[in-house]
Amino acid sequence: MAKSSSTKRALEPLKNSIASSLNVNLSDGPNLTTAQVGHVGGQMVKKMIDSYTGSSSTSFRG
């Protein structure tokens, strides 16, 4: 979870963009499923890692 309000504000556009691309309506708030929230969060982490490493991973094959 983001620690500061400036970090939260910085991540908000990324969260909204990903939620929109996944057809998840964040304004549903408490009616969102754990799967929906997890999918948005997971995609946020993936994009941040891809941005940091300069790559575009498609999936993990363990």
C-alpha positions as CSV (number, residue, x, y, z in Angstrom):
1,M,0.0,0.0,0.0
2,A,1.2,3.5,-0.8
3,K,2.7,5.2,2.2
4,S,2.4,8.9,1.4
5,S,-0.4,10.9,-0.2
6,S,2.0,12.0,-3.0
7,T,2.7,8.4,-3.8
8,K,-1.0,7.6,-3.8
9,R,-1.6,10.5,-6.2
10,A,1.2,9.3,-8.5
11,L,-0.2,5.8,-8.7
12,E,-3.8,6.9,-9.2
13,P,-3.6,7.4,-13.0
14,L,-1.9,4.0,-13.4
15,K,-4.6,2.3,-11.3
16,N,-7.4,4.0,-13.2
17,S,-5.9,3.2,-16.6
18,I,-5.4,-0.5,-15.8
19,A,-8.9,-0.8,-14.2
20,S,-10.4,0.8,-17.3
21,S,-8.5,-1.6,-19.6
22,L,-9.8,-4.6,-17.5
23,N,-13.4,-3.2,-17.5
24,V,-13.3,-2.8,-13.7
25,N,-15.4,0.1,-12.4
26,L,-13.5,1.3,-9.4
27,S,-16.5,3.5,-8.3
28,D,-18.2,0.2,-7.3
29,G,-16.0,0.3,-4.2
30,P,-17.1,-2.2,-1.7
31,N,-18.9,-4.2,-4.4
32,L,-15.7,-5.1,-6.2
33,T,-14.6,-8.7,-5.8
34,T,-11.3,-9.8,-4.4
35,A,-10.4,-11.1,-7.8
36,Q,-11.1,-7.8,-9.5
37,V,-9.0,-5.8,-7.0
38,G,-6.2,-8.4,-7.1
39,H,-6.1,-8.4,-10.9
40,V,-5.8,-4.6,-11.0
41,G,-3.1,-4.6,-8.3
42,G,-1.2,-7.4,-10.0
43,Q,-1.2,-5.6,-13.3
44,M,0.0,-2.4,-11.6
45,V,2.9,-4.3,-10.1
46,K,3.7,-5.9,-13.5
47,K,3.7,-2.5,-15.2
48,M,5.9,-1.0,-12.6
49,I,8.4,-3.8,-12.8
50,D,8.4,-3.7,-16.6
51,S,9.0,0.1,-16.4
52,Y,11.9,-0.4,-14.0
53,T,13.6,-3.2,-16.0
54,G,12.8,-1.7,-19.4
55,S,11.2,-5.0,-20.5
56,S,7.7,-6.1,-21.4
57,S,7.1,-9.5,-19.9
58,T,4.0,-11.3,-21.0
59,S,3.9,-14.1,-18.5
60,F,5.9,-16.1,-16.0
61,R,6.7,-19.7,-16.7
62,G,8.0,-21.2,-13.5
